[in-house]
Amino acid sequence: MAQNSGSSTNIPNYSEGTNTSNGANGSGGPGAAELPRRRLGSQGLEVGAIGLGTMGMTMAYGSGDEPGGLATIQRAHDLGVTLFDTAELYGMGTGSNEQLVGRAVRGFRDEVVIATKFGFDLSDPQNVGTALDSRPEHIREVTENSLRYLGTDHIDVLYQHRVDPDVPIEDVAGTVGELIAEGKVRFFGLSEAGPDVIRRAHAVQPVSVLQTEYSVFERAVEADVLPVLRELGIGFVPYSPLGRGFLTGVVKPAAEYPADDMRSWDDRWQPGNFERNAAAVRALRELAEARGITVTQLALAWLLAQGDDIVPIPGTRSPQRLAENVAAARADLTAGDLARIHEILPRGAAGSRYPESMMPSW
């Protein structure tokens, strides 16, 4: 990790964590004492300040790597990560991603928080990612499958992956509330929901956490969503906190990615947008290097600085990247740093985050 004398920010190396910790509610592994903890919501959910997203281990970024995924998840636990994020969708209905997570955490299940999701109709491969199904009977079916795939008797956080316009959110919240009463689920979460849906769901079953894309590249939640979360005492888990990898600084234009990599069609990687975004990342890297950290750590530290109710879930298959991500929890940015980041990216990245057919509407 780069260090810079003078004005540098000192970041501990988490790659050799030795402290031990155990217990329920995501108390973590050998590195847990080094990773700050944060409370999500008002129902008692508490996790390490950096989580791990697992989608890319089985989909969206080329072919999967099961041995690498297992090793990365287990290493994350060693470093104090306690929040592991999966979903039915990430296995395309086969359970492969949830099975991977379940196998990886088997030896320390009670020390971590597993979050998974329902809400898609995966029966037609042509409509994967766009067809929705949050009918109560489908929620129960997916939950039972997830419990089996994960090899656990309870799901810590159960999210509705996308709001289904054909099913009242009150019915969704009520069904998850029943699953909580039955002991199969501990906390209720929403993903990509807007203020009205959040309020209506919360009135039926308290929502502990919302998951939506948020980063220095994507800022839409700031205007209307974050204020509602804070009013209601709901935690926030940003996904794609590194702009699908753009904020690592190791990128190439869309045409150079294979068709099974979402960056091949992501608007932010297309000609024109790519060049503008790459220039912004170069400016961010200059700031990061002046602080003695990486641009990845700068981006994650910026998110953590937006509130102590925020826990990002960067995804990675690389143990080295994982350690870099976790170390960002110790980076303290100054007011001047935050102002400079806003100056570089006042409205986020060039290009939309999804095609119109996949774009959530709130």
Sequence and secondary structure as in RCSB ss.txt:
>XXXX:A:sequence
MAQNSGSSTNIPNYSEGTNTSNGANGSGGPGAAELPRRRLGSQGLEVGAIGLGTMGMTMAYGSGDEPGGLATIQR
AHDLGVTLFDTAELYGMGTGSNEQLVGRAVRGFRDEVVIATKFGFDLSDPQNVGTALDSRPEHIREVTENSLRYL
GTDHIDVLYQHRVDPDVPIEDVAGTVGELIAEGKVRFFGLSEAGPDVIRRAHAVQPVSVLQTEYSVFERAVEADV
LPVLRELGIGFVPYSPLGRGFLTGVVKPAAEYPADDMRSWDDRWQPGNFERNAAAVRALRELAEARGITVTQLAL
AWLLAQGDDIVPIPGTRSPQRLAENVAAARADLTAGDLARIHEILPRGAAGSRYPESMMPSW
>XXXX:A:secstr
    TTT      GGG       TTT  STTGGGS EEEETTTTEEEESS EE GGGTSSBSS  HHHHHHHHHH
HHHTT  EEE  SGGGTTS HHHHHHHHHTGGGGGGSEEEEEE B  S GGGTTT B   HHHHHHHHHHHHHHH
T S EEEEEESS  TTS HHHHHHHHHHHHHTTSEEEEEEES  HHHHHHHHHHS EEEEEEE SSS  THHHHH
HHHHHHHT EEEEESTTGGGGGGT    GGGS TTBGGGT GGGSTTHHHHHHHHHHHHHHHHHHHTS HHHHHH
HHHHTT TTB    B S HHHHHHHHHGGG    HHHHHHHHHH SS  SS SS GGG    
